[in-house]
């Protein structure tokens, strides 16, 4: 047994030695490359590429290396700003599936954010042409087999995920692709949804990146009679991520307990071109806050929204935005809930597992070889929601993961102590075994119940949720 162990160890060291000796650097460098995928004929290597030193998520290039000649070329370039709402906004694919090539070794499939949808596209590596394969809802590519059988999952805000398959048509006819659904998931008739196009007023337009539009996804209960429902405003985290028109448990559940839910893809979200990403750098706490506020004002024009009962929910950078909003618009919200929120950028920069985030989002270059300068600390603090803490009067619930390395729990603690000291209603729920995502099943269930109870406690007219909040009567003896 001992001899077998040493033989295996020797073989492993021998293999490592030859891998290191024979390795070859491909590509021109100067950026970050990931998700390399070799074509079926072995002649081409495709991969995603972004410029180094910027945001964690941004518009990517699709590059290709000819394995024989080692020539590298850009297949799909960065799109700064799409021409209109229907134009390709650039490649916002955060990875490529393990098998993504068509059998012709010329076309490549992936899913990508396209404004407020996630769509399947096919990319022609010879012409650079991008064609959509899907329309309604949002889609995720799962696999492409050797016979061009495409396996994908699709959903919408009122329909859970379903599995679909289809054969990729011949090149040039991809628009005729048909799908066969393998599941029988039915949409929830109680939920209606729509995408709301938004544009900042001229005074709030970013002069360095003018004309950028954004969107919000709205979920509303299907009314049996004319009713007004509470509004829950929900900006996403990131900030460079995006809400897609897909099934999400929390928004759907909030809608099922008779709330209108507003998912805001403010400027800086993925899927709207690289200019949208760049426009937010140095403008967090102002541009994104105003975008959310304008989305709230648009939603409050609806006949089914009770403007007296507007609530706020968000996590990470969504919590950062929420804290800004209850400080900058202190009388607007009945109550709020934040999951692992960013509160103070200077202190976050020295404890987070992504220390560059605070510098880059503040509009400054990150230098890991030096301590934070006084100028950078001042810039970070000026953009932090904690500067508005003295104006907060909104009842606040904080959901915190003790094992969070991204936004450590010290951030939420700082806000919690300030709110208690000022007499603002506040509560903190502590999850000792969860992290930034708060995604464990028991934690998700517990946190959702706490959200509903907190919002219900602060409703101006509680009878709307009486069937949810009040325990059933005891059985008769």
Steps between C-alpha positions, in 0.01 A plus 500: 500500500786735587673417172180577307475839669854601407450381143190716464677799653797457266267478199316816610822698544622376160172614339520843665861537383412434136192723509712788630778428249269481199257778581459777245354847548226576249351841433633852498441579869409844632170382641315222677416188299277214613272216385725356224307258275664293226301446177396142411765482224769615744611787277358800689497612861227749594498693829358808669721803563467832685739784569678452833472747785136598463172372639451134589224466240488687173446458127732225373669422170481157344847418374631209301846350452589287197686212664730434206606856419445639855330801341257673738201700382195671647176337388248707696617845607387714793183703437515837672137596448240308295319695230155425642309266731512218242869524407764262635632664823829311515602168649417475869564126533664427833618159381462252216350155542744210481356396162397812310631442147279386212618194307615718209780646720395842375207602722499538876198527734463678832250687715550868567325793667306700240357796690257351754493157336744214480500357148668221307716616211704327232829665399656446159876489556577581135272801451443615861123505440288455814152345466239452772353154547234589760237766564267485803611476862864423579715203400812315611707275277580165662662287228556450126561139395694367202188496281410862577228411748471809722383458860385814680288618792249783483276688740321830557408701810174304532615160366759274670790354305423246229731282293492529118686341210538580133729431205712791379395583142746541214714812493302803391164355605543510879192720534284202407609292800215324680498383860337201669417549868572196718320635807142600565554802723200729491515878554357639820177669394520718812814677371520746213826656387640755259824682416492877553740707282651796685720796417651755739381859465747736326625640830603150613652384172868403524680751279796267448265221384184676379178338390524176699164342575412240759208278599302351784306174520164530673306211650140566606222287651219424259214693665158340537366852552655845494741495795809687607797296615820580690805567282831324575795670328789261436826627338754227421846461648830499318465778395598355161251217481142497373150380575374284214144410409539161666351315794626636833359364822489812718334734244247231406416428865464869580261530208302197619445668837347793310788742445606683185874434459733736311837352392722790392781463243653844556779640279808286564310175450625232262332453165474867401842555339840584647421872534231414752757312709755781478249775574457384859868507598550792735124563510379234741272647764369764259432373145375157607296646787327750270431225245324294766307804619375576148393136464308527829326814378401324176360200688304723737304632201331160464141467618575179691781646716425628850740794524457506879657156530832504313769264632865445414703179472855434381825318565869584468513801262119485496522554876749781436242665273220437748692663785569799278132526412366493856758769579445717194121445486422435868121541484437281195511144637291330767772246581807338346695173508868470408706182456873543575497866388802713414496790749847656515745471208825597682459227762375250240810550286730353765291199603325380183627207293477732196692806629519657152120534480469809718778686316376423148135575574607828661661596168859444614774263389578212732859458614550193717862592575413811703285593794185697423578869461318771692348629177362157412360449849321836480360413154376165628341647809317767299330225296409283800141483627622533858538877443118518482439287810400801711195553276371141505160452663385194301455177702788277390547123509853368439563139388865413561720198422776454754729325251472775237845581357373732228318749723597402856235532769680800653333710228146419612602528866616858446161603361307301761676673790443843349130433448453372855687799642269734312185315600417383148313164500757237402547126525788272400460131415830313523575184300818348652560231233423691179695746289440784253232328296282385793400220265470198728152355487417554867648850491300596189179375660567675829608827341194511274268454797682779684463727197125441479452548874706820502315653206167385642579654837548840338213493251276803528195272465594148619171322406633440147746241636289376788481151346882485501585673826236368739531144631205266435243475777550210744293189428177460693493243777 
